[in-house]
Amino acid sequence: MRVLLMERHLSPTVSLYIRYRAGAVDEMSGRTGTAHLLEHMMFKGTTSIGTKNYRNERKILQDIKKRVAGLILKDERRQG
């Protein structure tokens, strides 16, 4: 494990970055998709894992998706 700690007095914030050396590049041929499934379960959850009130959280996730899609479209128009 590597730990890098930097003290900065400009802002009273904490930033954390965790990286696991596991993902699609580590999957065996013919046995793919596990890393992607794990990603969805960790960050989006399921109806029973990673959530306390899925109905309310689903609305928030849908709103985030719409906003991200809008930003991507805006960026593509600006570049293209």
N, C-alpha and C positions, 0 to 999 in steps of 0.2 A: 504494500500500500504506500502511495505517495501522498503526502500532505503538504500543501503550500499555503502558508498563512501570511497575508500582507496586511499590515495595519495602515489605514489611510484616515486621516482626520478631516477630509473634505466633506464627508457625508456619513451620517449615522446609519449605515446600512450593512447588511450581511449578504454575501453572494456565495452560493454553494454550487459546485459542479461535480457530479458523480458520473464516472464513466466505467462501464463494465466491458471487458474484452469478450463480448459475446454478441453475436448478431448474425445477419444473413451470411456474412463472409465466413462464419464459423460453422455453418450448417453443412451437413453431408448431402451429396447429390441424391436427389430423389426424396429427400426428407427436408423440404424447405417450408417456410411460412411460420415456424415456431417463434422466431424473433419478432416478427410482425404482430402475431397474436399476443405475445407477451407485452409488446409496446401498447397495444390497445387496452389490454387489461390493466396495465399500470397507470396509464394516464387518463383513460376514459372510463374505465371500470365496466362492470356489467350490471345487470339489474340486481345482483346480489353481492357482488364483490366491489369494494372501493367506493361505496356510496352510502350515504345515510338516508337520502331522499331522492331516489332516481328520477321521479317525475319532475321535481323542481330543477334538479341539476341538468336534466335533458334539455330543458328550455334554454338554460344558460349555454350549454354546449352548442345547440343549434344557432343561437345568436352569434357565438364566436365564429362558427363556420361561415355564416353569412358575411360577417365583417371581414374575415380573412379573404374570402372569395372576392369581395368588393375591392380590397386593397390590391390583390393580385391583378384583377382586371384593370384597375386604374394604372398600375405600374406597367402592364403590357401595352396599354394605349399610349402611355407616355414614351415608352421605348420604341414603339413601332410606327 
